[in-house]
């Protein structure tokens, strides 16, 4: 399952990405347009291993 967290401040996104990645999550950041606003988010998930 993938989770999304909306984070507007760039430095907060960078910190959150680092924390999640260091704890074994796959992380990506993205943007979506909502009318005249752009919403920045972090999406993260845990890769399933077959082992």
Residue frames as a rotation matrix with the C-alpha (Angstrom) as fourth column:
UNK 1
0.584 0.812 0.000 0.00
0.812 -0.584 0.000 0.00
0.000 0.000 -1.000 0.00
UNK 2
-0.459 -0.699 0.549 1.24
0.695 -0.667 -0.269 3.48
0.554 0.258 0.792 -0.85
UNK 3
0.309 0.477 -0.822 0.84
0.884 -0.464 0.063 6.41
-0.352 -0.746 -0.565 1.51
UNK 4
-0.043 -0.263 0.964 0.82
0.631 -0.755 -0.178 10.14
0.775 0.600 0.199 0.72
UNK 5
0.126 0.024 -0.992 1.75
0.862 -0.498 0.097 13.06
-0.492 -0.867 -0.083 2.93
UNK 6
0.629 0.114 0.769 1.17
0.541 -0.775 -0.327 16.64
0.558 0.622 -0.549 1.76
UNK 7
0.203 -0.653 -0.729 4.18
0.788 -0.332 0.518 18.80
-0.580 -0.680 0.447 2.68
UNK 8
0.931 0.273 0.241 4.40
0.364 -0.725 -0.585 22.38
0.015 0.632 -0.775 1.45
UNK 9
0.700 -0.708 -0.089 7.85
-0.621 -0.666 0.413 23.42
-0.352 -0.234 -0.906 2.72
UNK 10
0.638 -0.478 -0.604 10.77
-0.415 0.447 -0.792 22.13
0.649 0.756 0.087 0.60
UNK 11
-0.419 -0.860 0.292 13.13
-0.729 0.126 -0.673 21.66
0.542 -0.495 -0.680 3.55
UNK 12
-0.088 0.485 0.870 10.49
-0.820 0.461 -0.340 19.61
-0.566 -0.743 0.357 5.39
UNK 13
0.874 0.385 -0.296 10.03
-0.485 0.654 -0.581 17.39
-0.031 0.652 0.758 2.32
UNK 14
0.199 -0.901 -0.385 13.77
-0.526 0.233 -0.818 16.81
0.827 0.365 -0.428 2.12
UNK 15
-0.544 -0.371 0.752 13.96
-0.837 0.184 -0.515 15.87
0.053 -0.910 -0.411 5.80
UNK 16
0.291 0.773 0.564 10.98
-0.722 0.564 -0.400 13.53
-0.627 -0.291 0.722 5.56
UNK 17
0.794 -0.076 -0.603 12.35
-0.479 0.533 -0.697 11.82
0.374 0.842 0.387 2.43
UNK 18
-0.230 -0.972 -0.045 15.67
-0.648 0.188 -0.738 11.23
0.726 -0.141 -0.673 4.19
UNK 19
-0.424 0.132 0.896 14.03
-0.840 0.313 -0.444 9.77
-0.339 -0.940 -0.022 7.30
UNK 20
0.626 0.758 0.183 11.76
-0.612 0.623 -0.488 7.44
-0.484 0.193 0.853 5.32
UNK 21
0.637 -0.447 -0.628 14.53
-0.478 0.410 -0.776 6.26
0.605 0.795 0.047 2.99
UNK 22
-0.436 -0.861 0.261 16.88
-0.733 0.172 -0.658 5.56
0.522 -0.478 -0.707 5.90
UNK 23
-0.359 0.393 0.847 14.17
-0.699 0.487 -0.523 3.39
-0.618 -0.780 0.099 7.44
UNK 24
-0.788 -0.169 0.593 13.84
0.119 0.902 0.415 1.20
-0.605 0.398 -0.690 4.35
UNK 25
0.301 0.952 0.052 10.92
0.325 -0.051 -0.944 2.79
-0.896 0.301 -0.325 2.51
UNK 26
-0.516 -0.282 0.809 10.80
0.856 -0.174 0.486 3.55
0.003 0.944 0.331 -1.19
UNK 27
0.037 0.446 -0.894 10.05
0.482 -0.792 -0.375 7.26
-0.875 -0.417 -0.244 -1.49
UNK 28
-0.496 -0.176 0.850 9.08
0.831 -0.382 0.405 9.65
0.253 0.907 0.336 -4.25
UNK 29
-0.443 0.384 -0.810 7.93
0.271 -0.804 -0.529 13.23
-0.854 -0.454 0.253 -4.32
UNK 30
-0.536 0.327 0.779 5.43
0.827 0.015 0.562 14.78
0.173 0.945 -0.278 -6.67
UNK 31
-0.844 0.333 -0.420 3.12
-0.191 -0.919 -0.344 17.68
-0.500 -0.211 0.840 -7.39
UNK 32
-0.398 0.778 0.485 -0.52
0.917 0.336 0.213 17.89
0.003 0.530 -0.848 -8.41
UNK 33
-0.926 0.187 0.327 -2.50
-0.104 -0.962 0.254 20.89
0.362 0.202 0.910 -9.59
UNK 34
-0.340 0.866 -0.367 -5.67
0.929 0.247 -0.276 21.72
-0.148 -0.435 -0.888 -7.67
UNK 35
0.804 0.593 -0.034 -7.23
0.565 -0.781 -0.266 24.69
-0.184 0.194 -0.963 -9.41
UNK 36
0.756 -0.541 0.368 -4.72
-0.245 -0.756 -0.607 27.53
0.606 0.369 -0.704 -9.12
UNK 37
0.496 -0.552 0.670 -2.78
-0.812 -0.021 0.584 25.78
-0.308 -0.833 -0.459 -6.35
UNK 38
0.165 -0.526 -0.835 0.02
-0.416 0.730 -0.542 23.26
0.894 0.437 -0.099 -6.64
UNK 39
0.780 0.127 0.613 0.10
-0.618 0.315 0.721 20.65
-0.101 -0.940 0.325 -3.89
UNK 40
-0.146 -0.898 -0.414 3.46
-0.732 0.380 -0.565 19.00
0.665 0.220 -0.714 -3.18
UNK 41
0.781 0.455 0.428 3.49
-0.624 0.589 0.513 15.57
-0.019 -0.667 0.744 -1.61
UNK 42
-0.551 -0.830 0.088 5.68
-0.834 0.552 -0.017 12.69
-0.034 -0.083 -0.996 -0.51
UNK 43
0.679 0.679 -0.280 4.59
-0.683 0.724 0.100 9.18
0.271 0.124 0.955 -1.44
UNK 44
-0.452 -0.867 0.212 6.16
-0.886 0.407 -0.223 6.20
0.107 -0.289 -0.951 0.28
UNK 45
0.766 0.625 -0.150 5.78
-0.604 0.780 0.164 2.43
0.219 -0.035 0.975 0.47
UNK 46
-0.012 -0.732 0.681 7.61
-0.713 0.484 0.507 -0.65
-0.701 -0.479 -0.528 1.65
UNK 47
-0.110 -0.115 -0.987 8.86
-0.891 0.451 0.047 -3.05
0.440 0.885 -0.152 -1.02
UNK 48
0.722 0.382 0.577 7.73
-0.583 0.786 0.208 -6.63
-0.373 -0.486 0.790 -0.46
UNK 49
-0.383 -0.867 -0.319 10.48
-0.924 0.357 0.138 -9.22
-0.005 0.347 -0.938 -0.65
UNK 50
0.506 0.582 -0.637 9.80
-0.646 0.745 0.166 -12.79
0.571 0.327 0.753 -1.75
UNK 51
-0.418 -0.793 -0.443 12.47
-0.237 0.566 -0.790 -14.21
0.877 -0.226 -0.424 0.56
